[in-house]
Amino acid sequence: MFGYHIAKHPVLEQKMICLWSEEDHCRKSEINLLPGFGSNLCSFAVDGLEYLHQAPMPVIGTKYFGTPVLYPFPNRVRNCRFTFDGVEYRLPDNDGGRSLHLLVSDAQFESETPVVKDDAVSVKTRLDIVPGHPLYDIFPIANRLELVYTLRNSSVDIDVRITNLDSKKRFPFGFGIHPYFNIFGTKDQVHLHVPAKKWMEAVSLLPTGKLIDLDEAPTDLSKPTAIKGLTLDEVWFGMEAKKPQSITYDAIGRKLVMKASEIFTHSVTYTPPFEAFLCVENQTNSTDCHNLYARGFEKEAHLLILDPGESIGGTLSFLIERI
C-alpha cells in the first residue's frame, strides 16, 4: 500500500511532502521532500532506519543535510566566473574566491499533487529560471529543471529533466546531488565502493584536467573500502550505469546502492573525519566543468550543452538491500 501526506518540517517550518509505503500494516519506507527548500530530499527511511543526515538544530546558515540539488554549477567554480560562447558569467563568491554548490540548493520549487499507484507513489517538482526570477539575474539563460521522486518499497528514484527555454542562447550546465548519508556502527564497519575509471588530479579542490590511474589516487575505491581513516574530498571520472556505487553497513546488515544513468559520468566523495555522515555525489560533470571545457578538457569536464528548445534527462536511485 502506498500513500502520502503533507506536513511541516520540524526545523525549517516549511511545507514537507511525505511519501510512504506499508507492508502488513507496518511502515516499510518513507521519503520526505522540501519543495520550498531546493527540492531537498531530506529523509529516506526503510524498515525504520533513516539513511539521510537530518537538519541540525538550529539549521540557520547551513544547507548541509538531506540531499541538496546541485545545479546548474555542481561543486566549485574557479574565481567565480567562466566564459562560454564569448560571454563571461560572474557568480557569487561563497567559498573564498570560488562559487560553491550554486544556485538552487534553497530555491523555491513548484510541486504537483502526488500520484499514488499500486506499486509506487511519486511527486513532481519544477523550477523555471526565466526573466523575472532572481536566479536569472545571476545566470541569464532561461531553463527549466524538473524532478520526479518515486518511492517504492525499498528504493527511491529521482528522474531528472533539464530543458533550455532560451530562444537564442546555448545552455551550458551540470547537474548533481549531494546526499549526506548517515553512518551506522563504527567507520571500520562502513565500506564505500566507487567503481570509477580514473581519479581527477586537483589543486585546492579544483581539478587540473589530468586523469590519474586509481593505483596513484588518494585511495582506490574500485573495491569496497572501509572509510575509517579516510579524509576524502575527491572527484572521480568514468562512472558507468552498469557499475553503481554503494555503501555497505556491516553493523546493520544493509547495503545502500546508488544507481545512475549514463549522463552521470562523475562522482564526488566527501568523508570528513569528525562527522557522522559521508557524501557520495553522482554528477553529470566534473567540478569546475565550464572552465575545464574552455581549456580544452572536454571529455574530462563533460559539460552538458543544450541548444535552444532541447532537453536531456536521466535517473538516479537509492536502493536498500539486505546483506
C-alpha positions in Angstrom: 0.0 0.0 0.0 1.3 3.5 -0.9 0.2 6.9 0.1 1.2 10.5 1.0 0.5 13.3 3.4 1.6 17.0 3.8 3.4 18.1 6.9 5.6 20.9 8.2 9.4 20.4 8.6 10.2 20.5 12.4 13.2 22.8 12.0 12.6 24.8 8.8 8.8 25.1 9.4 8.3 24.7 5.6 5.9 22.5 3.7 7.1 18.9 3.6 5.7 16.3 1.2 5.8 12.8 2.8 5.5 9.7 0.5 5.2 6.3 2.2 4.6 2.6 1.7 3.2 0.0 4.1 3.5 -3.8 4.3 1.3 -5.9 6.7 0.0 -2.6 8.2 3.6 -1.5 9.1 5.5 1.4 7.6 8.0 -0.1 5.1 9.6 3.0 3.6 9.2 6.8 3.6 10.7 9.9 2.0 10.2 13.5 2.9 10.7 16.3 0.4 11.1 20.1 0.8 10.0 21.7 -2.4 10.4 25.2 -0.9 14.0 24.5 0.1 15.7 23.4 -3.1 13.5 20.3 -3.6 15.7 18.7 -0.9 15.0 15.0 -0.3 15.5 15.4 3.4 14.6 11.9 4.6 14.8 8.4 3.2 13.9 5.6 5.7 13.4 1.9 5.1 12.4 -0.6 7.8 12.7 2.2 10.4 16.3 3.1 9.5 17.0 6.7 8.4 19.7 6.9 5.8 20.0 10.7 5.4 21.6 13.1 7.8 18.9 15.4 9.3 18.8 19.2 9.6 20.8 20.4 12.6 19.2 22.3 15.4 19.1 25.2 14.6 19.5 25.0 10.8 20.1 28.7 10.3 23.0 29.4 8.0 23.5 25.8 6.7 22.2 23.7 3.8 24.1 20.6 4.6 21.6 17.9 5.3 19.4 15.6 3.3 20.1 15.7 -0.4 20.8 19.2 -1.7 20.4 19.6 -5.5 23.5 21.0 -7.3 22.5 22.9 -10.4 23.5 24.4 -12.8 27.0 24.5 -11.4 27.8 21.4 -9.2 30.5 22.0 -6.7 33.2 24.7 -7.2 33.7 27.3 -10.0 37.2 28.8 -10.1 37.4 32.5 -9.5 33.5 32.7 -9.5 33.5 33.1 -13.3 33.6 31.3 -16.6 33.2 32.2 -20.3 31.0 30.4 -22.8 30.1 31.3 -26.4 32.0 34.6 -25.9 30.1 35.7 -22.8 31.6 36.0 -19.3 29.4 34.9 -16.5 30.1 36.1 -12.9 28.8 34.1 -9.9 28.5 34.9 -6.2 31.6 34.3 -4.0 30.6 31.9 -1.2 33.8 29.8 -0.9 36.8 32.2 -0.5 37.2 33.3 -4.1 35.1 30.4 -5.6 31.4 29.7 -6.1 30.2 26.5 -4.4 27.1 24.4 -4.8 25.1 27.1 -6.7 22.4 28.1 -7.5 19.3 26.2 -6.4 20.0 24.5 -3.0 17.5 26.7 -1.2 15.4 27.8 -4.2 11.6 27.6 -4.2 10.4 24.8 -6.5 6.8 24.3 -7.5 5.3 21.0 -6.6 2.4 18.9 -8.1 -0.1 16.7 -6.2 1.5 13.3 -5.6 0.3 10.4 -7.7 -0.5 7.1 -5.9 -0.3 3.8 -7.9 -0.5 0.1 -6.8 3.3 -0.3 -6.8 4.6 3.2 -6.1 3.9 6.8 -5.1 5.5 9.8 -6.8 5.7 13.6 -6.8 7.0 16.1 -9.4 8.7 19.4 -8.6 9.8 22.1 -11.1 12.0 25.2 -11.2 11.8 27.7 -14.1 14.8 30.1 -14.2 13.4 32.7 -16.5 13.3 36.5 -16.8 11.9 37.9 -13.6 13.3 35.1 -11.4 16.2 36.2 -9.1 18.4 33.4 -10.3 18.1 34.5 -13.9 19.9 37.8 -13.0 22.9 35.7 -12.0 22.8 33.3 -15.0 20.7 34.8 -17.7 19.9 31.8 -19.8 16.2 30.6 -19.5 16.0 27.0 -18.4 13.8 24.5 -16.5 14.7 21.8 -14.1 12.1 19.1 -13.4 12.5 16.4 -10.8 10.2 13.4 -10.2 10.6 11.5 -6.9 9.2 7.9 -7.0 9.1 5.8 -3.8 8.8 2.0 -3.9 9.1 -0.5 -1.0 12.9 -0.2 -0.6 14.0 2.4 -3.1 13.6 5.9 -4.3 14.1 7.1 -7.9 14.9 10.7 -8.9 14.0 11.3 -12.6 15.7 14.5 -13.9 14.8 16.5 -16.9 16.5 19.8 -18.0 15.2 22.0 -20.8 16.8 25.0 -22.5 13.9 27.5 -22.6 16.1 30.3 -24.2 15.2 31.2 -27.8 18.8 32.1 -28.8 21.5 31.0 -26.3 23.0 27.6 -25.8 22.8 26.4 -22.2 26.0 25.0 -20.6 25.3 23.3 -17.3 25.9 20.4 -15.0 23.6 18.6 -12.5 24.3 16.6 -9.4 23.0 15.7 -6.0 24.9 15.9 -2.6 23.3 13.3 -0.3 24.5 13.3 3.3 24.4 9.6 4.3 24.3 8.6 7.9 26.9 6.3 9.4 25.7 3.2 11.2 28.2 1.4 13.6 31.9 2.4 13.5 33.6 3.7 10.5 35.6 0.5 10.0 32.1 -1.2 9.6 31.2 1.1 6.7 32.6 0.3 3.3 32.4 2.6 0.3 32.5 1.4 -3.3 33.1 3.9 -6.2 33.8 1.9 -9.4 35.3 4.8 -11.3 37.9 4.5 -14.1 40.1 7.4 -13.0 40.8 9.9 -10.2 40.9 13.6 -11.2 44.0 15.3 -10.0 43.2 18.5 -8.1 44.9 21.5 -6.6 42.9 23.2 -3.7 39.9 21.0 -4.6 39.9 22.2 -8.2 40.7 19.6 -10.9 43.6 20.3 -13.2 42.1 18.2 -16.0 44.6 15.4 -15.6 43.2 11.9 -15.1 45.2 9.6 -12.8 45.1 5.8 -12.5 43.4 4.6 -9.4 46.6 3.0 -8.0 48.0 6.5 -7.7 44.8 8.1 -6.3 44.5 9.0 -2.6 42.7 5.7 -2.2 41.3 3.0 -4.6 37.6 2.8 -4.1 37.1 0.5 -7.1 36.7 -2.2 -4.5 34.7 -1.8 -1.2 36.9 0.1 1.2 36.4 0.9 4.9 36.1 4.7 5.4 37.9 4.6 8.8 41.0 6.8 8.4 39.9 8.3 5.1 39.6 12.1 4.7 38.4 12.5 1.1 37.1 15.3 -0.9 37.8 13.9 -4.4 36.4 13.9 -7.9 36.1 10.6 -9.8 35.8 10.1 -13.6 34.4 7.4 -15.8 31.3 6.2 -13.9 29.1 3.7 -15.8 25.4 2.9 -15.4 26.1 -0.8 -15.1 28.5 -0.3 -12.2 26.7 1.5 -9.4 28.2 3.0 -6.3 27.4 1.6 -2.9 27.8 1.9 0.9 27.8 -1.3 2.9 26.8 -1.1 6.6 28.1 -4.2 8.3 26.6 -3.1 11.7 23.0 -3.3 10.4 23.4 -5.8 7.5 22.4 -3.4 4.8 23.8 -2.1 1.5 22.8 1.3 0.1 23.1 1.1 -3.7 23.3 4.3 -5.7 22.3 3.7 -9.3 22.8 6.4 -12.0 22.0 6.5 -15.7 24.5 7.2 -18.5 24.7 11.0 -18.2 26.2 10.8 -14.7 29.8 10.3 -15.6 31.4 11.7 -12.4 31.2 11.2 -8.7 32.5 13.3 -5.7 33.2 11.6 -2.4 33.4 13.5 0.9 34.4 11.8 4.1 35.0 14.3 6.8 36.9 12.7 9.7 34.8 14.1 12.6 31.3 13.9 11.2 28.6 11.2 11.5 28.0 11.2 7.7 29.6 10.7 4.4 28.7 12.1 1.0 28.7 10.3 -2.3 27.6 12.7 -5.1 26.6 11.5 -8.5 27.2 14.3 -11.1 27.0 14.7 -14.8 30.2 16.6 -14.9 33.5 17.5 -13.2 33.9 20.2 -10.6 34.7 23.5 -12.4 33.4 21.9 -15.6 32.9 25.2 -17.5 36.5 26.4 -17.1 37.9 22.9 -17.8 35.8 22.8 -21.0 37.1 26.2 -22.0 40.7 25.0 -21.5 40.1 22.1 -23.9 39.4 19.3 -21.4 36.0 18.5 -22.9 36.0 14.8 -22.1 37.2 15.3 -18.6 34.7 18.1 -17.9 31.7 16.5 -19.6 29.9 19.9 -19.6 26.4 19.4 -20.9 25.2 21.8 -23.6 21.7 22.2 -24.8 20.7 24.1 -27.9 17.5 26.3 -27.7 14.5 24.1 -27.1 16.5 21.0 -26.3 16.0 18.7 -23.3 18.0 16.0 -21.6 17.1 13.5 -18.9 18.5 10.9 -16.5 17.7 8.9 -13.4 19.3 8.4 -10.0 18.2 5.8 -7.5 18.8 4.8 -3.9 18.1 1.2 -3.2 18.4 -0.6 0.1 19.5 -4.3 0.1 19.9 -6.8 2.8 23.3 -8.4 3.2 
